[in-house]
Amino acid sequence: MEMVVLKATARGEQSPKELRRANGVPCVLYGNEVKNTQVQCVSIELTKAFTKAGENTLVDLDIDGKKVPVLFHELQYDPITGHITHVDFYAVNLKKEIEAPVPIRFTGEALAVKEFAAVIVTVQNHVTVRCLPMLLPHDIEVTLSKLAQVHAVIKVSDLIVPAGVTILDSLETVLVTAQEQRKEEEVVAAPAATVEGVPAEGVVAGAEGAPAAEGAPAASAAPAKKEKKGKDE
């Protein structure tokens, strides 16, 4: 796999705030046979490298001419601008296996959606793999065409990975499924509101409050008394 190249320089005496104002990003390098080292990167170049590499593609970090294979390990962002404000780089041993999360890239169209109006639900969008750093896949592709029926699922066992890569998740782990759409519940119209027990216009009263037959004297009914409720009720 081709490594992403990123230049860095040793940290100067600038504070993190001063460095960020100058379009720099403070970073820390640690890991395989490397002492914790404070470095800095140009913000725009760092963002480009991370967009291309993500957290599971090797980066060839060039620190003042000394190259170190690393992975983006942890990032911090400005809550307002969304810009990267700090990065931890993890140095790796190219001859030693590592464990890392790899995203699943879903492609294609599910027949269950086209034929049965199913809804595709993603249960898990990544898996953890173990392999040599140079074999670490950027992502693992799986086609949704496997979802031909409602309730069909795609499991970890359905994934195809390159030689030398081992998935650590259980083979029975469900990644995505096709589910039937929920039917809209019928809305039952509530009766019109009444005032003091008198039916609103157009509403037929119950047996006790039924209107008198034509020509018969109307029955007098005392208005219902309202019970006084306490403040705590």
C-alpha positions in Angstrom: 0.0 0.0 0.0 1.3 3.5 -0.9 2.0 5.6 2.1 0.8 9.1 2.5 3.6 11.6 3.0 3.4 14.4 5.5 6.1 16.9 6.5 6.7 18.0 10.1 9.2 20.0 12.1 10.4 20.0 15.6 8.3 22.2 17.9 9.7 25.6 18.7 9.1 27.8 21.7 5.7 29.0 20.5 2.8 28.2 22.7 0.0 26.0 21.1 -2.2 29.1 20.7 0.5 31.0 19.0 1.3 28.1 16.8 -2.4 27.7 15.8 -2.6 31.4 15.0 0.3 30.9 12.6 -1.7 28.1 10.8 0.3 25.4 12.6 -0.9 22.3 14.5 0.9 21.0 17.6 1.5 17.2 17.5 3.0 14.4 19.5 4.9 11.4 18.2 5.3 8.2 20.3 5.2 4.5 19.9 7.6 1.9 18.5 11.1 2.6 19.8 10.4 6.4 19.7 10.6 8.7 22.6 7.7 11.2 23.0 8.5 13.9 20.6 6.9 17.3 20.2 6.4 18.2 16.5 4.3 20.6 14.4 2.7 20.4 11.0 1.2 23.0 8.7 -2.6 22.9 9.2 -3.7 22.6 5.6 -1.1 19.9 4.8 -2.1 18.0 7.9 -5.8 18.1 7.0 -5.1 16.9 3.4 -3.0 14.0 4.8 -5.7 12.9 7.2 -8.4 13.2 4.6 -6.5 10.8 2.4 -5.2 8.4 5.1 -7.7 8.4 7.8 -6.8 6.4 11.0 -5.9 3.2 9.2 -3.5 4.1 6.4 0.2 4.5 7.0 1.7 8.0 6.9 5.4 8.6 6.1 6.0 11.4 8.6 9.1 13.4 7.5 10.5 15.2 10.5 13.2 17.5 9.3 14.4 14.8 6.9 14.0 11.8 9.2 11.1 9.6 8.1 9.0 7.6 10.5 6.0 5.4 9.6 3.1 6.4 11.7 -0.7 6.2 12.0 -3.0 9.0 13.0 -3.9 7.8 16.5 -5.9 10.6 18.2 -7.1 14.0 17.0 -8.7 17.0 18.6 -10.9 19.5 16.9 -11.9 23.1 17.4 -15.6 22.9 18.4 -16.5 26.0 16.4 -14.4 25.9 13.2 -14.0 22.1 13.1 -10.3 22.5 12.3 -7.8 20.0 13.7 -6.1 21.5 16.8 -3.9 18.6 18.0 -2.7 15.2 16.7 -1.1 12.1 18.3 1.0 10.1 15.8 1.7 6.5 16.7 5.0 5.1 15.3 4.7 1.5 14.1 7.2 -1.3 13.5 6.7 -2.4 9.9 7.8 -5.9 10.8 5.3 -6.3 13.7 1.6 -6.9 13.4 -0.8 -4.3 14.7 -4.5 -4.2 15.5 -6.6 -1.4 14.0 -10.2 -0.6 13.1 -11.1 -0.6 9.4 -14.2 1.0 8.0 -16.7 -1.0 5.9 -17.5 0.6 2.5 -21.0 -0.5 1.3 -21.5 -0.4 -2.4 -24.2 -1.5 -4.9 -28.0 -1.6 -4.5 -30.0 -3.9 -2.3 -32.7 -5.8 -4.3 -34.8 -5.9 -1.1 -35.2 -2.1 -1.4 -36.2 -2.2 -5.1 -38.5 -5.1 -4.9 -40.0 -4.9 -1.4 -39.4 -1.3 -0.3 -37.2 -2.5 2.5 -35.1 -0.2 4.7 -31.3 -0.8 4.9 -30.1 -0.5 8.5 -26.4 -0.4 9.3 -25.6 -2.2 12.6 -21.8 -1.9 12.5 -19.7 0.1 10.0 -16.2 -1.2 10.9 -14.3 -4.2 12.0 -11.0 -4.7 13.8 -8.2 -6.4 12.0 -4.7 -7.7 12.7 -1.9 -7.5 10.1 1.4 -6.0 9.3 1.2 -2.3 8.9 1.9 -2.3 5.2 -1.0 -4.7 4.7 -3.5 -2.6 6.6 -6.5 -2.0 4.2 -7.9 1.5 3.9 -11.4 0.0 4.0 -13.2 -3.3 3.2 -15.8 -3.3 0.5 -19.0 -5.2 0.6 -21.9 -5.1 -1.9 -25.5 -4.6 -0.7 -26.7 -6.8 -3.6 -26.5 -9.7 -1.1 -29.6 -8.2 0.6 -32.2 -9.7 -1.8 -35.0 -10.4 0.7 -36.5 -8.6 3.7 -34.7 -9.6 6.9 -31.6 -10.6 5.0 -28.3 -9.7 6.7 -24.6 -9.3 5.9 -22.3 -10.7 8.5 -18.6 -10.4 9.1 -18.3 -13.9 7.6 -19.4 -12.4 4.3 -16.4 -10.1 4.1 -13.5 -10.8 1.8 -10.1 -9.4 3.1 -6.7 -9.4 1.5 -4.2 -12.2 2.3 -2.3 -11.6 5.5 -5.3 -9.7 7.1 -7.3 -11.3 10.0 -10.6 -10.0 11.2 -10.9 -10.2 15.0 -14.7 -9.6 15.2 -17.0 -12.7 15.6 -17.9 -14.1 12.2 -21.6 -14.0 13.3 -21.5 -10.2 13.9 -24.2 -8.5 11.8 -23.0 -5.5 9.8 -26.1 -4.5 7.9 -29.7 -5.8 7.4 -32.8 -5.2 5.3 -35.9 -4.5 7.4 -39.5 -3.9 6.4 -40.9 -0.4 6.7 -43.1 0.3 9.6 -46.8 0.7 8.8 -48.3 4.0 9.7 -50.7 3.7 12.6 -54.3 4.7 11.9 -55.2 7.8 13.7 -58.5 7.6 15.5 -60.3 11.0 15.6 -61.1 12.1 19.2 -64.7 13.3 19.9 -65.2 17.1 19.9 -64.7 18.8 23.3 -67.8 19.5 25.4 -68.5 22.3 27.8 -70.3 21.6 31.0 -71.4 18.2 29.7 -73.2 19.7 26.7 -72.2 18.0 23.4 -70.6 20.2 20.8 -72.4 21.0 17.6 -72.9 17.8 15.5 -72.0 15.4 18.2 -74.7 12.9 19.4 -75.1 12.8 23.1 -75.0 9.5 25.1 -78.0 7.8 26.6 -78.3 9.9 29.7 -77.8 13.2 27.8 -79.9 12.2 24.7 -82.2 15.0 23.5 -86.0 14.6 24.0 -88.0 13.2 21.1 -89.8 15.8 18.9 -92.8 17.3 20.7 -91.8 15.9 24.1 -90.9 18.2 27.0 -87.2 18.6 27.4 -85.8 17.1 30.5 -84.2 19.5 32.9 -80.8 18.6 34.0 -78.8 20.3 36.7 -75.3 21.2 35.6 -72.7 19.0 37.0 -70.8 20.3 40.0 -67.1 20.8 39.7 -65.0 19.2 42.4 -62.5 21.5 43.9 -59.1 20.2 43.5 -56.3 20.8 45.9 -53.1 22.6 44.9 -51.1 19.3 44.9 -53.5 17.5 42.5 
